[in-house]
């Protein structure tokens, strides 16, 4: 597995845990298990984790799709692949 895919999987994990925790904090506040102020603080923190995971996952997906699309276009146009380093 390439480093890009590893970063992408970790980002999706952060996305799921962040947004899941955010909604769980809101649900716990709805059931009066934690106070509303604490729920807001926890939900904001976990929401930020989820949002960062979303953006990083989207960036890594875009990077891998771009690299694959470029390789396909080069092959279809008959161009030789330029020896470069693998995408991060």
DRENTORKOL-3810 file (N, C-alpha, C; in nm, 4 decimals):
REM DRENTORKOL-3810
@n.u->0.0856; n.v->-0.1170; n.w->0.0000; ca.u->0.0000; ca.v->0.0000; ca.w->0.0000; c.u->0.0903; c.v->0.1235; c.w->0.0000
@n.u->0.0586; n.v->0.2185; n.w->-0.0850; ca.u->0.1417; ca.v->0.3390; ca.w->-0.0946; c.u->0.1161; c.v->0.4305; c.w->0.0242
@n.u->0.2097; n.v->0.5232; n.w->0.0432; ca.u->0.1939; ca.v->0.6178; ca.w->0.1535; c.u->0.0692; c.v->0.7027; c.w->0.1367
@n.u->0.0348; n.v->0.7359; n.w->0.0134; ca.u->-0.0843; ca.v->0.8174; ca.w->-0.0108; c.u->-0.2092; c.v->0.7442; c.w->0.0355
@n.u->-0.2176; n.v->0.6155; n.w->0.0053; ca.u->-0.3346; ca.v->0.5387; ca.w->0.0468; c.u->-0.3393; c.v->0.5215; c.w->0.1979
@n.u->-0.2235; n.v->0.5053; n.w->0.2610; ca.u->-0.2201; ca.v->0.4930; ca.w->0.4065; c.u->-0.2697; c.v->0.6222; c.w->0.4713
@n.u->-0.2244; n.v->0.7356; n.w->0.4186; ca.u->-0.2705; ca.v->0.8648; ca.w->0.4702; c.u->-0.4208; c.v->0.8793; c.w->0.4477
@n.u->-0.4683; n.v->0.8361; n.w->0.3324; ca.u->-0.6109; ca.v->0.8444; ca.w->0.3023; c.u->-0.6952; c.v->0.7595; c.w->0.3957
@n.u->-0.6505; n.v->0.6382; n.w->0.4237; ca.u->-0.7248; ca.v->0.5503; ca.w->0.5150; c.u->-0.7253; c.v->0.6090; c.w->0.6555
@n.u->-0.6123; n.v->0.6628; n.w->0.6991; ca.u->-0.6065; ca.v->0.7259; ca.w->0.8316; c.u->-0.6982; c.v->0.8476; c.w->0.8373
@n.u->-0.7051; n.v->0.9225; n.w->0.7288; ca.u->-0.7909; ca.v->1.0408; ca.w->0.7256; c.u->-0.9384; c.v->1.0012; c.w->0.7296
@n.u->-0.9751; n.v->0.8963; n.w->0.6598; ca.u->-1.1140; ca.v->0.8499; ca.w->0.6640; c.u->-1.1483; c.v->0.7992; c.w->0.8038
@n.u->-1.0522; n.v->0.7355; n.w->0.8697; ca.u->-1.0739; ca.v->0.6913; ca.w->1.0074; c.u->-1.0973; c.v->0.8115; c.w->1.0988
@n.u->-1.0162; n.v->0.9158; n.w->1.0826; ca.u->-1.0349; ca.v->1.0375; ca.w->1.1621; c.u->-1.1703; c.v->1.1014; c.w->1.1316
@n.u->-1.2103; n.v->1.0987; n.w->1.0058; ca.u->-1.3393; ca.v->1.1535; ca.w->0.9658; c.u->-1.4530; c.v->1.0797; c.w->1.0369
@n.u->-1.4493; n.v->0.9485; n.w->1.0342; ca.u->-1.5563; ca.v->0.8688; ca.w->1.0951; c.u->-1.5596; c.v->0.8887; c.w->1.2465
@n.u->-1.4409; n.v->0.8826; n.w->1.3089; ca.u->-1.4366; ca.v->0.8985; ca.w->1.4541; c.u->-1.4756; c.v->1.0399; c.w->1.4962
@n.u->-1.4297; n.v->1.1407; n.w->1.4218; ca.u->-1.4607; ca.v->1.2790; ca.w->1.4564; c.u->-1.6082; c.v->1.3109; c.w->1.4443
@n.u->-1.6652; n.v->1.2820; n.w->1.3279; ca.u->-1.8075; ca.v->1.3119; ca.w->1.3092; c.u->-1.8954; c.v->1.2208; c.w->1.3935
@n.u->-1.8559; n.v->1.0939; n.w->1.4088; ca.u->-1.9330; ca.v->1.0028; ca.w->1.4938; c.u->-1.9340; c.v->1.0488; c.w->1.6387
@n.u->-1.8179; n.v->1.0919; n.w->1.6875; ca.u->-1.8110; ca.v->1.1434; ca.w->1.8236; c.u->-1.8889; c.v->1.2718; c.w->1.8411
@n.u->-1.8875; n.v->1.3548; n.w->1.7381; ca.u->-1.9635; ca.v->1.4801; ca.w->1.7446; c.u->-2.1138; c.v->1.4509; c.w->1.7590
@n.u->-2.1631; n.v->1.3618; n.w->1.6755; ca.u->-2.3049; ca.v->1.3293; ca.w->1.6834; c.u->-2.3384; c.v->1.2546; c.w->1.8121
@n.u->-2.2442; n.v->1.1737; n.w->1.8625; ca.u->-2.2674; ca.v->1.1053; ca.w->1.9898; c.u->-2.2754; c.v->1.2065; c.w->2.1041
@n.u->-2.1901; n.v->1.3090; n.w->2.1011; ca.u->-2.1949; ca.v->1.4119; ca.w->2.2063; c.u->-2.3273; c.v->1.4866; c.w->2.2026
@n.u->-2.3749; n.v->1.5156; n.w->2.0830; ca.u->-2.5037; ca.v->1.5844; ca.w->2.0708; c.u->-2.6170; c.v->1.4945; c.w->2.1205
@n.u->-2.6075; n.v->1.3647; n.w->2.0879; ca.u->-2.7112; ca.v->1.2712; ca.w->2.1342; c.u->-2.7090; c.v->1.2565; c.w->2.2867
@n.u->-2.5889; n.v->1.2520; n.w->2.3441; ca.u->-2.5798; ca.v->1.2418; ca.w->2.4901; c.u->-2.6378; c.v->1.3651; c.w->2.5582
@n.u->-2.6183; n.v->1.4809; n.w->2.4967; ca.u->-2.6782; ca.v->1.6022; ca.w->2.5520; c.u->-2.8304; c.v->1.5980; c.w->2.5367
@n.u->-2.8776; n.v->1.5411; n.w->2.4288; ca.u->-3.0216; ca.v->1.5285; ca.w->2.4080; c.u->-3.0873; c.v->1.4373; c.w->2.5093
@n.u->-3.0128; n.v->1.3355; n.w->2.5551; ca.u->-3.0652; ca.v->1.2443; ca.w->2.6568; c.u->-3.0332; c.v->1.2912; c.w->2.7984
@n.u->-2.9814; n.v->1.4109; n.w->2.8103; ca.u->-2.9455; ca.v->1.4708; ca.w->2.9391; c.u->-2.8427; c.v->1.3892; c.w->3.0174
@n.u->-2.7516; n.v->1.3247; n.w->2.9462; ca.u->-2.6458; ca.v->1.2501; ca.w->3.0136; c.u->-2.5228; c.v->1.3382; c.w->3.0387
@n.u->-2.5039; n.v->1.4395; n.w->2.9564; ca.u->-2.3999; ca.v->1.5391; ca.w->2.9802; c.u->-2.4627; c.v->1.6764; c.w->2.9633
@n.u->-2.3987; n.v->1.7750; n.w->3.0189; ca.u->-2.4526; ca.v->1.9106; ca.w->3.0106; c.u->-2.4403; c.v->1.9685; c.w->2.8712
@n.u->-2.5231; n.v->2.0650; n.w->2.8388; ca.u->-2.5195; ca.v->2.1232; ca.w->2.7043; c.u->-2.3886; c.v->2.1965; c.w->2.6746
@n.u->-2.3307; n.v->2.2623; n.w->2.7754; ca.u->-2.2038; ca.v->2.3323; ca.w->2.7508; c.u->-2.0921; c.v->2.2333; c.w->2.7198
@n.u->-2.0858; n.v->2.1261; n.w->2.7959; ca.u->-1.9842; ca.v->2.0237; ca.w->2.7712; c.u->-2.0064; c.v->1.9589; c.w->2.6351
@n.u->-2.1316; n.v->1.9362; n.w->2.5983; ca.u->-2.1627; ca.v->1.8752; ca.w->2.4691; c.u->-2.1161; c.v->1.9647; c.w->2.3544
@n.u->-2.1333; n.v->2.0946; n.w->2.3689; ca.u->-2.0906; ca.v->2.1872; ca.w->2.2637; c.u->-1.9389; c.v->2.1860; c.w->2.2502
@n.u->-1.8691; n.v->2.1876; n.w->2.3631; ca.u->-1.7221; ca.v->2.1875; ca.w->2.3592; c.u->-1.6705; c.v->2.0581; c.w->2.2949
@n.u->-1.7240; n.v->1.9453; n.w->2.3370; ca.u->-1.6815; ca.v->1.8163; ca.w->2.2822; c.u->-1.7191; c.v->1.8065; c.w->2.1344
@n.u->-1.8403; n.v->1.8489; n.w->2.0998; ca.u->-1.8857; ca.v->1.8402; ca.w->1.9605; c.u->-1.8018; c.v->1.9286; c.w->1.8689
@n.u->-1.7631; n.v->2.0471; n.w->1.9150; ca.u->-1.6798; ca.v->2.1342; ca.w->1.8319; c.u->-1.5430; c.v->2.0717; c.w->1.8098
@n.u->-1.4833; n.v->2.0186; n.w->1.9170; ca.u->-1.3521; ca.v->1.9554; ca.w->1.9038; c.u->-1.3542; c.v->1.8359; c.w->1.8103
@n.u->-1.4504; n.v->1.7487; n.w->1.8303; ca.u->-1.4589; ca.v->1.6306; ca.w->1.7443; c.u->-1.5038; c.v->1.6652; c.w->1.6030
@n.u->-1.5851; n.v->1.7681; n.w->1.5900; ca.u->-1.6244; ca.v->1.8131; ca.w->1.4564; c.u->-1.5056; c.v->1.8641; c.w->1.3772
@n.u->-1.4140; n.v->1.9325; n.w->1.4441; ca.u->-1.2919; ca.v->1.9786; ca.w->1.3767; c.u->-1.2050; c.v->1.8611; c.w->1.3325
@n.u->-1.1960; n.v->1.7588; n.w->1.4165; ca.u->-1.1210; ca.v->1.6387; ca.w->1.3783; c.u->-1.1844; c.v->1.5742; c.w->1.2548
@n.u->-1.3163; n.v->1.5644; n.w->1.2555; ca.u->-1.3863; ca.v->1.5078; ca.w->1.1403; c.u->-1.3695; c.v->1.5908; c.w->1.0143
@n.u->-1.3703; n.v->1.7223; n.w->1.0289; ca.u->-1.3557; ca.v->1.8101; ca.w->0.9124; c.u->-1.2146; c.v->1.8006; c.w->0.8536
@n.u->-1.1151; n.v->1.7958; n.w->0.9391; ca.u->-0.9773; ca.v->1.7800; ca.w->0.8909; c.u->-0.9631; c.v->1.6457; c.w->0.8199
@n.u->-1.0216; n.v->1.5409; n.w->0.8777; ca.u->-1.0184; ca.v->1.4105; ca.w->0.8126; c.u->-1.0860; c.v->1.4125; c.w->0.6765
@n.u->-1.1956; n.v->1.4851; n.w->0.6665; ca.u->-1.2666; ca.v->1.4962; ca.w->0.5388; c.u->-1.1794; c.v->1.5618; c.w->0.4326
@n.u->-1.1165; n.v->1.6736; n.w->0.4677; ca.u->-1.0351; ca.v->1.7456; ca.w->0.3704; c.u->-0.9100; c.v->1.6680; c.w->0.3312
@n.u->-0.8467; n.v->1.6036; n.w->0.4259; ca.u->-0.7268; ca.v->1.5255; ca.w->0.3943; c.u->-0.7638; c.v->1.4042; c.w->0.3089
@n.u->-0.8736; n.v->1.3388; n.w->0.3414; ca.u->-0.9177; ca.v->1.2247; ca.w->0.2607; c.u->-0.9519; c.v->1.2678; c.w->0.1187
@n.u->-1.0180; n.v->1.3806; n.w->0.1045; ca.u->-1.0507; ca.v->1.4305; ca.w->-0.0298; c.u->-0.9244; c.v->1.4657; c.w->-0.1080
@n.u->-0.8273; n.v->1.5229; n.w->-0.0397; ca.u->-0.7022; ca.v->1.5601; ca.w->-0.1076; c.u->-0.6253; c.v->1.4369; c.w->-0.1530
@n.u->-0.6177; n.v->1.3352; n.w->-0.0680; ca.u->-0.5450; ca.v->1.2150; ca.w->-0.1089; c.u->-0.6180; c.v->1.1407; c.w->-0.2195
@n.u->-0.7504; n.v->1.1389; n.w->-0.2141; ca.u->-0.8262; ca.v->1.0762; ca.w->-0.3223; c.u->-0.8036; c.v->1.1513; c.w->-0.4531
@n.u->-0.8083; n.v->1.2823; n.w->-0.4484; ca.u->-0.7840; ca.v->1.3624; ca.w->-0.5685; c.u->-0.6448; c.v->1.3419; c.w->-0.6227
@n.u->-0.5468; n.v->1.3296; n.w->-0.5339; ca.u->-0.4083; ca.v->1.3104; ca.w->-0.5775; c.u->-0.3924; c.v->1.1758; c.w->-0.6469
@n.u->-0.4508; n.v->1.0688; n.w->-0.5918; ca.u->-0.4368; ca.v->0.9370; ca.w->-0.6532; c.u->-0.5142; c.v->0.9298; c.w->-0.7842
@n.u->-0.6328; n.v->0.9903; n.w->-0.7894; ca.u->-0.7101; ca.v->0.9896; ca.w->-0.9141; c.u->-0.6369; c.v->1.0682; c.w->-1.0218
@n.u->-0.5762; n.v->1.1814; n.w->-0.9853; ca.u->-0.5012; ca.v->1.2620; ca.w->-1.0816; c.u->-0.3833; c.v->1.1826; c.w->-1.1369
@n.u->-0.3102; n.v->1.1139; n.w->-1.0506; ca.u->-0.1941; ca.v->1.0376; ca.w->-1.0952; c.u->-0.2359; c.v->0.9249; c.w->-1.1892
@n.u->-0.3452; n.v->0.8551; n.w->-1.1571; ca.u->-0.3921; ca.v->0.7464; ca.w->-1.2425; c.u->-0.4431; c.v->0.7998; c.w->-1.3760
@n.u->-0.5167; n.v->0.9111; n.w->-1.3718; ca.u->-0.5697; ca.v->0.9682; ca.w->-1.4953; c.u->-0.4572; c.v->1.0153; c.w->-1.5851
@n.u->-0.3543; n.v->1.0736; n.w->-1.5281; ca.u->-0.2393; ca.v->1.1191; ca.w->-1.6065; c.u->-0.1697; c.v->1.0004; c.w->-1.6718
@n.u->-0.1553; n.v->0.8906; n.w->-1.5993; ca.u->-0.0914; ca.v->0.7718; ca.w->-1.6552; c.u->-0.1748; c.v->0.7134; c.w->-1.7691
@n.u->-0.3071; n.v->0.7119; n.w->-1.7531; ca.u->-0.3943; ca.v->0.6591; ca.w->-1.8587; c.u->-0.3863; c.v->0.7467; c.w->-1.9832
@n.u->-0.3890; n.v->0.8784; n.w->-1.9657; ca.u->-0.3785; ca.v->0.9681; ca.w->-2.0808; c.u->-0.2448; c.v->0.9521; c.w->-2.1516
@n.u->-0.1377; n.v->0.9387; n.w->-2.0772; ca.u->-0.0072; ca.v->0.9181; ca.w->-2.1388; c.u->-0.0038; c.v->0.7893; c.w->-2.2195
@n.u->-0.0645; n.v->0.6845; n.w->-2.1675; ca.u->-0.0675; ca.v->0.5573; ca.w->-2.2386; c.u->-0.1538; c.v->0.5666; c.w->-2.3649
@n.u->-0.2690; n.v->0.6349; n.w->-2.3558; ca.u->-0.3566; ca.v->0.6482; ca.w->-2.4727; c.u->-0.2952; c.v->0.7344; c.w->-2.5812
@n.u->-0.2218; n.v->0.8371; n.w->-2.5433; ca.u->-0.1597; ca.v->0.9271; ca.w->-2.6404; c.u->-0.0270; c.v->0.8736; c.w->-2.6930
@n.u->0.0168; n.v->0.7600; n.w->-2.6420; ca.u->0.1403; ca.v->0.7009; ca.w->-2.6900; c.u->0.2648; c.v->0.7682; c.w->-2.6359
@n.u->0.2511; n.v->0.8433; n.w->-2.5297; ca.u->0.3675; ca.v->0.9100; ca.w->-2.4711; c.u->0.4388; c.v->0.8148; c.w->-2.3769
@n.u->0.5690; n.v->0.8321; n.w->-2.3726; ca.u->0.6465; ca.v->0.7514; ca.w->-2.2796; c.u->0.6309; c.v->0.8086; c.w->-2.1401
@n.u->0.6295; n.v->0.7207; n.w->-2.0439; ca.u->0.6207; ca.v->0.7650; ca.w->-1.9059; c.u->0.7531; c.v->0.8279; c.w->-1.8649
@n.u->0.7453; n.v->0.9450; n.w->-1.8121; ca.u->0.8641; ca.v->1.0148; ca.w->-1.7649; c.u->0.9020; c.v->0.9551; c.w->-1.6297
@n.u->1.0264; n.v->0.9122; n.w->-1.6139; ca.u->1.0635; ca.v->0.8546; ca.w->-1.4834; c.u->1.0638; c.v->0.9611; c.w->-1.3745
@n.u->0.9689; n.v->0.9504; n.w->-1.2848; ca.u->0.9593; ca.v->1.0440; ca.w->-1.1734; c.u->0.9450; c.v->0.9652; c.w->-1.0457
@n.u->0.9508; n.v->1.0370; n.w->-0.9360; ca.u->0.9300; ca.v->0.9731; ca.w->-0.8069; c.u->0.7823; c.v->0.9426; c.w->-0.7902
@n.u->0.7547; n.v->0.8435; n.w->-0.7073; ca.u->0.6166; ca.v->0.8070; ca.w->-0.6812; c.u->0.5481; c.v->0.9193; c.w->-0.6024
@n.u->0.4184; n.v->0.9380; n.w->-0.6278; ca.u->0.3429; ca.v->1.0406; ca.w->-0.5570; c.u->0.3457; c.v->1.0128; c.w->-0.4075
@n.u->0.3495; n.v->1.1176; n.w->-0.3297; ca.u->0.3599; ca.v->1.1040; ca.w->-0.1843; c.u->0.2414; c.v->1.0356; c.w->-0.1274
END
